[in-house]
Amino acid sequence: MRTEDEVIDIMRVFYKEEFGGKSNQRFRLTWADLRSIYGVGKLFRSRFKLLQERAYQRGLYIWCPADEDEIVVIRCKTVDRWRRVPKRIIDEYRESADPQDLDDEEDD
C-alpha cells in the first residue's frame, strides 16, 4: 500500500502528463482508479481526508463533486485565482435574514 505522499507524487505526474490535448491541467479520477493507485480494496473517508490535507499542503485541492463516482484534482494556485463576486453584485441579491433564523442551529 502506498502512502498519501506517494499517491500525491503520482497525481503530480498525472498533472504534468499530456492527455485530453492538454498538460499541466486539472483532472478527474474514479474512486476505483484512486484505490488501485493506493493499492487498497477499500478507501475509507479518514484516509481520503488525510489525502486531501496532505495534497493541500503540497499545492493540490482534491474533492469529490456531489453525486459523482470520481474525484477532482486541481492546483491550489488555479482555484485561488478564481474571481470573487463583488460586494455590489451580492448586495443586489441580498435578502434580510428572518430574526428567528438567526437562533436556529439546524442545517438548511
C-alpha positions in Angstrom: 0.0 0.0 0.0 1.3 3.5 -0.9 1.4 6.4 1.5 -0.5 9.7 0.9 2.7 11.4 -0.2 3.4 8.6 -2.8 -0.1 8.9 -4.2 0.2 12.7 -4.4 3.6 12.3 -6.2 1.7 10.2 -8.8 -1.1 12.8 -9.0 1.6 15.4 -9.7 2.9 13.2 -12.6 -0.7 12.9 -13.9 -1.0 16.7 -13.7 2.1 17.2 -15.9 1.2 14.4 -18.3 -0.4 15.4 -21.6 -3.8 13.8 -22.2 -7.1 15.2 -23.4 -5.0 17.5 -25.6 -3.5 19.4 -22.6 -0.8 19.1 -20.0 -0.5 20.8 -16.6 -4.3 20.8 -16.2 -6.9 19.7 -13.7 -8.1 16.1 -14.0 -10.6 13.6 -12.7 -10.1 10.0 -11.3 -12.6 7.4 -10.5 -12.7 6.1 -6.9 -11.7 2.7 -8.4 -8.6 4.3 -10.0 -7.7 6.0 -6.8 -8.0 2.8 -4.8 -5.8 1.0 -7.4 -3.1 3.7 -7.1 -3.2 3.4 -3.4 -3.1 -0.4 -3.6 -6.2 -0.9 -1.4 -9.5 -2.6 -1.9 -11.4 -0.1 0.3 -10.7 3.6 0.8 -12.1 4.9 4.0 -13.2 8.6 4.5 -10.5 9.1 7.1 -7.8 8.1 4.6 -9.3 10.3 1.9 -9.5 13.2 4.3 -5.8 12.7 5.1 -5.0 12.6 1.4 -6.9 15.9 0.9 -5.0 17.5 3.8 -1.6 16.3 2.6 -2.4 17.3 -1.0 -3.4 20.8 0.1 0.0 21.1 1.9 1.6 20.2 -1.4 -0.4 22.6 -3.5 -3.3 20.5 -4.8 -7.0 20.6 -4.0 -8.8 17.2 -4.1 -12.5 16.9 -3.7 -15.5 14.8 -4.7 -18.3 16.6 -6.5 -21.7 15.7 -5.2 -23.2 12.5 -6.7 -20.1 11.6 -8.6 -18.1 8.4 -8.7 -15.0 10.5 -9.3 -12.6 12.9 -7.5 -11.3 16.1 -9.0 -7.7 17.3 -8.7 -6.7 20.9 -9.3 -3.8 23.1 -8.3 -4.4 25.4 -5.4 -3.0 28.3 -7.3 -5.6 27.9 -10.1 -8.5 27.9 -7.6 -7.0 30.8 -5.6 -7.0 32.9 -8.7 -10.7 32.4 -9.4 -12.6 35.7 -9.4 -14.7 36.6 -6.4 -18.2 38.0 -6.8 -18.0 41.7 -5.9 -19.9 43.0 -2.9 -22.0 45.4 -5.2 -23.4 42.3 -7.0 -24.0 40.3 -3.8 -25.9 43.4 -2.5 -28.3 43.3 -5.4 -29.4 39.8 -4.4 -29.1 40.1 -0.6 -32.2 39.2 1.5 -32.7 40.2 5.1 -32.5 37.2 7.4 -35.5 36.4 9.5 -34.6 37.1 13.1 -35.9 33.6 14.1 -33.5 32.0 11.6 -30.5 33.5 13.5 -31.2 31.3 16.5 -31.7 28.1 14.5 -28.8 25.6 15.0 -30.1 23.2 12.3 -28.6 23.0 8.9 -30.6 24.2 5.9 
